[in-house]
Amino acid sequence: MPNVAVIGASRGIGLELVRQYAANGWRVYATTRTPDQPGELGKLRGDIRLHHLDVRSDTHIARFADAVSKVALDVLIHNAGVLNSRARASPEETAEAMRINAQAPIATVSALLDSVVASEQKTVALLSSIQASGRPRPSSPDLYGDSKGELNKRFRAIEPEWRARGITAIALHPGYVKTDMTGQHASITPAESVSGIRSLLNSISPAQSGRFLDYRGKDVAW
Ligand SMILES: NC(=O)c1ccc[n+]([C@@H]2O[C@H](COP(=O)([O-])OP(=O)(O)OC[C@H]3O[C@@H](n4cnc5c(N)ncnc54)[C@H](OP(=O)(O)O)[C@@H]3O)[C@@H](O)[C@H]2O)c1
């Protein structure tokens, strides 16, 4: 069966990705900041291997890349992200959001690239957000949207290199999903979002690499 890696799997969309892929017989490499207290992640059934990874740590990223260096990762999903909706974020908060939402996805995928290239499907998805559309926008800053916009900018710059190695990579909006990040007033459940994401990633073609798609496969405006 194929292998999938889910970066940031402890809660929300990441946890549901692990649940659904494992239930469908995939081997899942799931990363969490708290492998000793995995919570719901530890209760899931299937071929699930937990790894310790805080995406702010270059050491953790390198250690995980080393741990899966002999594994062919068919699908790699960078899901970890943080919401900071404060109108005026401090410089420290801004740096933290940029680190986790914009820098870490590119750094993590870059470190894992050889494992993806070694696989059959060679698919990468970076969890972005529709709030990135039209951002960064310095005239009316919104830290979350700007950090995801910065991710999109970095993704578009590096994606041709990944594509040249045979990888199909997309920026992905998961929908407005009921999780700790959004609350229960959001529109869809993690199960609905992840069903769409799985079906999109299962049927994606190399011609779609470099696009910004939502969980139903529809284009999102950059
Ligand atoms: N929910 C939505 O409607 C929505 C919409 C658009 C985009 N997204 C994006 O989708 C992704 C998942 O969102 P969600 O709604 O599932 O959020 P969530 O419930 O808040 O979960 C966030 C996940 O990211 C992990 N994470 C945060 N900081 C991390 C770090 N430094 N290192 C490693 N893992 C870290 C968390 O781990 P801990 O448990 O250790 O904190 C958790 O597993 C995010 O990138 C988010 O921006 C969500």
PDBQT file of the ligand as one rigid body, heavy atoms in Angstrom, charges set to zero:
ROOT
HETATM    1  N1  LIG A 301     -10.047  25.007   9.689  1.00  0.00    +0.000 N 
HETATM    2  C1  LIG A 301     -10.162  25.757   8.600  1.00  0.00    +0.000 C 
HETATM    3  O1  LIG A 301     -11.279  26.197   8.255  1.00  0.00    +0.000 OA
HETATM    4  C2  LIG A 301      -8.970  26.092   7.749  1.00  0.00    +0.000 A 
HETATM    5  C3  LIG A 301      -9.168  26.903   6.627  1.00  0.00    +0.000 A 
HETATM    6  C4  LIG A 301      -8.074  27.214   5.809  1.00  0.00    +0.000 A 
HETATM    7  C5  LIG A 301      -6.827  26.693   6.102  1.00  0.00    +0.000 A 
HETATM    8  N2  LIG A 301      -6.652  25.900   7.209  1.00  0.00    +0.000 N 
HETATM    9  C6  LIG A 301      -5.305  25.382   7.463  1.00  0.00    +0.000 C 
HETATM   10  O2  LIG A 301      -5.383  23.976   7.638  1.00  0.00    +0.000 OA
HETATM   11  C7  LIG A 301      -4.359  23.539   8.546  1.00  0.00    +0.000 C 
HETATM   12  C8  LIG A 301      -4.985  22.742   9.678  1.00  0.00    +0.000 C 
HETATM   13  O3  LIG A 301      -5.921  23.585  10.342  1.00  0.00    +0.000 OA
HETATM   14  P1  LIG A 301      -6.894  23.080  11.508  1.00  0.00    +0.000 P 
HETATM   15  O4  LIG A 301      -8.141  23.841  11.331  1.00  0.00    +0.000 OA
HETATM   16  O5  LIG A 301      -6.917  21.597  11.571  1.00  0.00    +0.000 OA
HETATM   17  O6  LIG A 301      -6.130  23.696  12.784  1.00  0.00    +0.000 OA
HETATM   18  P2  LIG A 301      -5.995  23.181  14.293  1.00  0.00    +0.000 P 
HETATM   19  O7  LIG A 301      -7.147  22.338  14.679  1.00  0.00    +0.000 OA
HETATM   20  O8  LIG A 301      -5.692  24.417  15.081  1.00  0.00    +0.000 OA
HETATM   21  O9  LIG A 301      -4.681  22.245  14.226  1.00  0.00    +0.000 OA
HETATM   22  C9  LIG A 301      -3.450  22.817  13.924  1.00  0.00    +0.000 C 
HETATM   23  C10 LIG A 301      -2.443  21.702  13.822  1.00  0.00    +0.000 C 
HETATM   24  O10 LIG A 301      -1.160  22.293  13.540  1.00  0.00    +0.000 OA
HETATM   25  C11 LIG A 301      -0.238  21.826  14.512  1.00  0.00    +0.000 C 
HETATM   26  N3  LIG A 301       0.837  22.783  14.765  1.00  0.00    +0.000 N 
HETATM   27  C12 LIG A 301       0.735  24.085  15.111  1.00  0.00    +0.000 A 
HETATM   28  N4  LIG A 301       1.951  24.611  15.324  1.00  0.00    +0.000 NA
HETATM   29  C13 LIG A 301       2.841  23.606  15.093  1.00  0.00    +0.000 A 
HETATM   30  C14 LIG A 301       4.253  23.519  15.156  1.00  0.00    +0.000 A 
HETATM   31  N5  LIG A 301       5.021  24.563  15.522  1.00  0.00    +0.000 N 
HETATM   32  N6  LIG A 301       4.837  22.332  14.855  1.00  0.00    +0.000 NA
HETATM   33  C15 LIG A 301       4.086  21.262  14.506  1.00  0.00    +0.000 A 
HETATM   34  N7  LIG A 301       2.744  21.273  14.456  1.00  0.00    +0.000 NA
HETATM   35  C16 LIG A 301       2.135  22.450  14.742  1.00  0.00    +0.000 A 
HETATM   36  C17 LIG A 301      -1.066  21.606  15.756  1.00  0.00    +0.000 C 
HETATM   37  O11 LIG A 301      -0.342  20.807  16.680  1.00  0.00    +0.000 OA
HETATM   38  P3  LIG A 301      -0.487  21.002  18.299  1.00  0.00    +0.000 P 
HETATM   39  O12 LIG A 301      -1.673  20.172  18.718  1.00  0.00    +0.000 OA
HETATM   40  O13 LIG A 301       0.807  20.504  18.837  1.00  0.00    +0.000 OA
HETATM   41  O14 LIG A 301      -0.704  22.459  18.548  1.00  0.00    +0.000 OA
HETATM   42  C18 LIG A 301      -2.286  20.939  15.140  1.00  0.00    +0.000 C 
HETATM   43  O15 LIG A 301      -2.042  19.578  14.872  1.00  0.00    +0.000 OA
HETATM   44  C19 LIG A 301      -3.638  24.807   9.016  1.00  0.00    +0.000 C 
HETATM   45  O16 LIG A 301      -2.486  25.025   8.242  1.00  0.00    +0.000 OA
HETATM   46  C20 LIG A 301      -4.670  25.898   8.749  1.00  0.00    +0.000 C 
HETATM   47  O17 LIG A 301      -4.088  27.166   8.595  1.00  0.00    +0.000 OA
HETATM   48  C21 LIG A 301      -7.683  25.592   8.040  1.00  0.00    +0.000 A 
ENDROOT
TORSDOF 0
